[in-house]
Amino acid sequence: MNATLGQSPNGRDVKSTMVQTPTTGTIVTSEQPRTIGPLAATTLAIILGLFAAVAVNAAPRDPARVAAVFPPWWTSAQVVTAAASAGDIAAAGGAPFILILRGDATELARRARSAGALLILDPDLAGVCAPKEARS
């Protein structure tokens, strides 16, 4: 059995499978369209929509105090270094990649994004992003 990836005559990506039967020597082929692309695109659209909804509904009320959400795959050292370059670290959030920052109201959000923050949220409305003592 041989499986190859290619394109069908109409230009769509397909997975072709060729099987030679041992008794008759007949070669049977089948083409299956690849469906991972639409599934991945749909998943990505849902995730981006959720990020947009969170960002709009949890925008900081006080631009001088924000919860900055950095990439979860960053080390703690990377997060702290990036956050410190954006403003003063006021507290740690509910996860190691979320820090509460204070700084110049006109520049803090822009600087945090430039430093690598994925989201800028209101620390009081951020739920699990808020510092642990604020949630209890």
N, C-alpha and C positions, 0 to 999 in steps of 0.2 A: 504494500500500500504506500503510495506516495502522496504527500499533501504539499501543495504549493500555494503561495499567495500571488494573485495577479489581478488583471482587470478583465471584466466580461466585455463582449463586443459593444455594449452600450456605455462603457467607460466606468462602471461601478467596480469597486474593490470586491473581490470574491476570494473564497478559499476553495480551491479545486482539489478533489480527492480522486485518485485513480487507483483502481483495484483490479488485479488480474486474477481471475479464478483459476485454481490449479487443474480442475477437471476439463473445462472447455477451452481455456486459454482466452476467454473473452475479457476485454478491458471495459470496465464500467467506470464512467466518470460522473461526478456530481459537483455542482457549483452551489455554494452557500454564501449568501451575501454577508459581509461583516457588519455586525450591528453594534459594535462597541463605540463607534463614533457618536451616533445619536444619543446613546445612553450617557456617555461622558459629558456631552454638551448639555443635556438636560440637568444632570447632577450639578455641573458647574453653574448653570443659570440659577438653580435653586439656592445654592450656597451664596452666590453673589447677591441674590435678592434678600436673603436673611441678613447678610452683613449690612446692606443698605438700610433695611428696616431698623436694625439695632442702632446704626449710626445716626439716623434721623431722630428716633425717639429718645435717645439717651445723650443728645448733644449737651456739652457742659453748660450749666447755667452761669457759672463763674469762670470765665476764660482764663483766670489766673490760677485755677486749681483744676486739674484734669486727671483722669485715669487713662494712662497710655498702655495700649495692648500691643506688645511686641510679638514677633513670630514665635510660636510655641517651641519650635525646634532650635531656637537660640539657647546657648548656655546662659546661666545666671550672670556670669561675668560680662558676656556680650550685652545682655539686657541692661545691667547696671551702667556699663560704660556708655551705651547709647542714650539712656535716660539722663545721665549726668551731663551729657553734652547738650541736652535740650533745656534743662532747668534743674531746680533743686528737688531732690527726692524727698518727699514728705512722708511716705509710708509705702509698705508693700501691699499689693492686692491679694486677692484670694488664690491666685495662682502665681508661680514663680516668674511668669513672663508679663505680669501686669504690675505697674508701679504708679503710684499717685505722685504727680509732679506739681510744683508751684513755680511760678515765674511771672515774667512780663505778660500781661493779658493780651497785648497786641501781637506777640511773637511766639508764645508757648506752644500752641497747637501746630503751627507751621514748623517750628524747630523739632518738635517730637516726630512729626511725619518725616521730616528730612533725615532724622536719626534712625528711622526704620519702623516707627510705630504703624501698625496696620489699622488701628481704630483709636479714636480719641473720644472718650465717654465722660459723662458726669459721674464723679466718684460716688455720689449719694444715690444715683439711680442705676448703678451698674450691677446691682444684685450680687452675684457670686464674685464679681470683680472687686467689690468693695473690700477694704481691709477686714480681716477676720473679727476684730473687736467691734467693728461697726455693725456686723450682722447679728451679734448675739444679744 
